[in-house]
Structure formats: structure tokens, C-alpha cells
């Protein structure tokens, strides 16, 4: 039951630790599931291990979504603006070096 509900809790709370725990629990259930199961042995209402693994990776992607779209996180937005300023200063110094080198030729 925990491995079925943990990915949803991780997605709603955007908790990375819960998401990683869901991935590891789903991976464990996927690796320990028998390949050929008799129909009488199937649990009623249980998700297949591959579906649990898919939900766990979706929850992991949801938790790390702010790294791909930094406008949703104020801390990452500030970091992106600092990186942009540093890139602009590097580009301007490189341009001045290149222009001084071409003038000396």
C-alpha cells in the first residue's frame, strides 16, 4: 500500500526524499515480482509493478521540474539571473580581448 500511495504524496508535497523512496520501493517490487504468476495468486486491486515504477518516475520528474522551468522557483530564478550576469560579463571581456587582438594585427 505504501508503494502505491507514496508517489502521489511526493507529487503533491514536491518532496524529493519521498519521491526517491517511491522510486526505490517501486524498483524493489518490480525486481521481486515473479514473471509468471498464476491467476489465483494475483492480488485484488494491486497495481502491476511496472505501473508502480512509472508512477514513481513521474513523481521524481514532478519534484525536479523546477530545475527545467526556473521561473516557478524564486531561488532558482535568482540563481539564473546571476548566471546570466556572469555570462554577460564573460562575453563582454572576451569581445574586448578579441577586438584588441584584431586591432594589433
N, C-alpha and C positions, 0 to 999 in steps of 0.2 A: 504494500500500500504506500509506503514511503517513497519508493522509487517512481510511483505513478504521479504523486502529488508534488514532489519536490521541484520538478522543472517549472510548474505553474507558479509556485511560491517564489522561485528565483526570478521569474519574469516579472511578476507583479511588484516585487520589492527591489528589483535590479541589484540583487546581492550576488556578487561574483563567487563567494565561497559556497553558497547554496547551489549555484549553477555548476561549479566544478564537482561538488559532491554528487549532484544528479548525474553528471556525465560518468563518473566512476562507478556509481551504483548501476547505471544502465549498461555500461560496458561489462560489468561483472555478471549481470543477469543474462546478457547476450552470450557471453562466453560459456556460461554454465548451463544454458538451456540445451536439452537434448535435441538432436536433429530430427529423429523420427519418433514422434510422440503418438501414442495410441489415443484414439478419440475419447476414450473413457478417462484418460489421465489429464485432459485439458481442464484447467480451472475455469469456472464460470465467471465471466466478466473481467478476466485478466487481459491486459494488453500484451500483444506479442513483443518479444524482446527487441526486435528491430524498430518497432514503433516507439518504444521507450527510449532507445538510443537516438532516434530522430528528434523527439521532443527535448531531450537533454541538450543536443547540439543547437537546437533552435533557442533554447533558454540561454545558452552560452553566447550565442550571437546577439541576442537581445541585450544582454548585460554589457557587451563590449561594443554596442552600436555607437556610443558617444565618441569613440575614437575615430570612427569613419565620418561622422557628422558632428564636428566640434561646436557648432552653433547652439546645440542643446545643452552644453555644459559650460557654465561661466568660467570655471578654472581652465578648461581646455581652450576656450576662446581667448583667454588672456595669454596662454602659452603659445597659441598660434599667432597672435599679434606680435609677440616678442620674437618669434622665429621669423616672421615676415620683416620686421625691422632689421634684424641681424642679416638677413639675406639681402636686403636693400643696401645696407652699408658695405657688405662684401662686394656687391655688384658695382657700386659707385667707386670703390677703391680699385677694383680690377679694371674698370673703364679708364680711370685716371692713369694707371700704370701702362695700359696699352696705348693710350694717346700720347704719353710722354715717350714711350719707346718708338712709336711711329714718327714722332717729330724729330727724334735724334737721328733717324735714318735719313 
